[in-house]
Amino acid sequence: MPGVIGVVDHRNAPRLSPLAGTFFGPDGGLLMLQDGVVPYAGCPVALVVARTPEQAKAAADALPVTYDEQPHDTHFSAGHPAARPASTVFGEDANVGDVEAELARSAVVVDEWYRTPEEHCGAMELHSATAWWDGERLQAVDCNQGPFIVATGLATLFSLEPERVRVRAEHVGGGFGSKGLCGPQLVLAVMGATLFGRPVRVTMSRHQVFLMTPPRPATEQRVRIGAGADGSLRAIDHEAAFEVSPLASYVENCVEPTKTLYAAAAIRTRLTAVPLDILPPFSVRGPGLTPGSFALESAMDEVAERLGLDPLELRLRNEPAAGPVSGLPFSRRDLVACLREGARRFGWADRDHRPRTRREGRLLAGTGLAATAFSTGALPSSASITAEADGSFTVAVGASDIGTGARTALIAVAADALRVGTDRIRMRIADSDFGPAWAAGGSRGTASWSWAITDAAAKLRERLGDPERPVTVTADTTRVLGGLPPRERHAYSAIFAQVTADPATGEVRVRRLLGMFAVGRVVNPLLARSQAVGGMIMGLSMALHEEGVRDRASGRQVNADFAGYHIAAHADVPDVEADFVPDYEPDDPSGIKGVGEIGTVGTAAAIANAVWHATGVRQRTLPIRVDRVLEDDPR
């Protein structure tokens, strides 16, 4: 066909190393075009390389492909016969005290199941990469969240020495987790460039992004909470099942909030993985804690209801003095400050805690809250700073700015550490050649990069008397981070929601969201607020809209576009407020914790609790669709 340069498929594709993977272990999902097996619906079977995108698409559409259908299973349930204990990469299951005995002693026991669907990142920028060979060196410009991590993975995948791979990602239009790894666009672009000896760009369509980039897995969670008549928690038992792929190990750590938030005489957690013939899931904004918080915070609200106790008061009465499971001291814990200040600003004291008692015309109205925590702490990174002859400073760090404003924040950190104005800082980021650096993920990016920059600045200040220019120093935080004392390190928030529900149509609208956050030192309040508000909007979208749906017959996602997979639009977003209580991470020289994900974590639970307050009916399955509201209407 016109313009076609060639086709890559399992018969001629470069061989890939099965050792390549992620934090969780080898990832068979990276091994594309290695054989004739299609392990999940949407897996690529060929790459057409042509002179123009239009020619490539026309040829791909015309490419004859035949399939032999094999038995498959894509139906998730916690009771699936293939269910198995999850990997312990995040630590062993909690088992503190005697859960059954404490439940038997409790005045009130909640025992319910909570369900969340498969969810997708939905970044506006499509996944795209350009790869080429520069002599013996592989070069790539990619949209990813961590160039050094991706370059290292790419080197392993193609059996190359790490120094022969350079990856840049200077401008990225959102990620939310889907761009944290070697994406299919990058792997396929490198294959094309290697096979045909020319630069190759691969840009995925929206449909392909849905089918080929990792989603948040569906979960089913059983939470049992026992409490005394005074509201003191006797036991929390949290078991969570999530879907995985046989191709790769992954853990959706839903039980983390139960290990962190509340004091109880007995705490037990269990994580179960259910392997299915699906695309390997991976971390999506607030991984594990977002669905886990929905379950735990909904159950806490049910405990308060049965006790006739203010949900705010229940949380305050069960504030722990140390890690509820680990027993470790907190580096700093300001959750109570978030709850109290949020309640004051929201007007919580005026709330009638009885459900279905307040109306706005024909609409039912209600309010709800949720408490949240998100693990924080810097991870090893490096940075270099050069004192230039003109008095400026060039900072190079492998950070990735995915729309968070990281570049701006790091300029402020560098200027502060060097004690100069921001106009004297030149910031260079997102290049794997700048050395090891953590990714924009896990709410640890800014803290990790800032620590490295701060250390480099301290070294450079000692040499500013040197007459020669330029002078370059480099810092690596690996050793200093390894010597930190063991503590529980978290960011905290309290989310308050106000909703209305139409009893005739089942439509739920969020009228107001308020979040109070303890996220350490806030380097740039405008950017930090934007991150918190964006996180809350994503939590709203999770609560009311988002749901990946699979056809059980084909295993294919049937709503793989923005027409079928609904995300919150401007009309869905109410008055959203976010603010910060004074906070500081004492073990970090920059004082930073992280704000990228904590806004998402508790919002769905706060909205679900507000829907109960409005309607008198619990919504234990997300999203809170109109049919589910009408089904459960108590009239």
Secondary structure, 3 states (H helix, E strand, C coil): CCCEEEEECCCCCCCCCCCCEECCEEEHHHCCCCCCCCCCCCCCCCEEEECCHHHHHHHHHHCCCCCCCCCCCCCCCCCCCCCEECCCCCCCCCEECCHHHHHHHCCEEEEEEEEECEECCCCCCCCEEEEEEECCEEEEEECCCCHHHHHHHHHHHCCCCHHHEEEECCCCCCCCCCCCCCCHHHHHHHHHHHHHCCCEEEECCHHHHHHHCCCECCEEEEEEEEECCCCCEEEEEEEEEEEEECCECCCCCCCHHHHHCCCCCEEEEEEEEEECCCCCCCCCCCCCHHHHHHHHHHHHHHHHHHHCCCHHHHHHHCCCCCCCCCCCCECCCCHHHHHHHHHHHHCHHHCCCCCCCEEECCEEEEEEEEEEEEECCCCCCEEEEEECCCCCEEEEECCCCCCCCHHHHHHHHHHHHHCCCHHHEEEEECEHHHCCCCCCCCCCHHHHHHHHHHHHHHHHHCCCCCCCCCEEEEEECHHHHHCCCCCECEEEEEEEEEEEECCCCCCEEEEEEEEEEECECCCCHHHHHHHHHHHHHHHHHHHHCCCECECCCCCCECCCCCCCCCCCCHHHCCEEEEEECCCCCCCCCCCECCCCCHHHHCHHHHHHHHHHHHHCCCCCECCCCHHHHHHCCCC
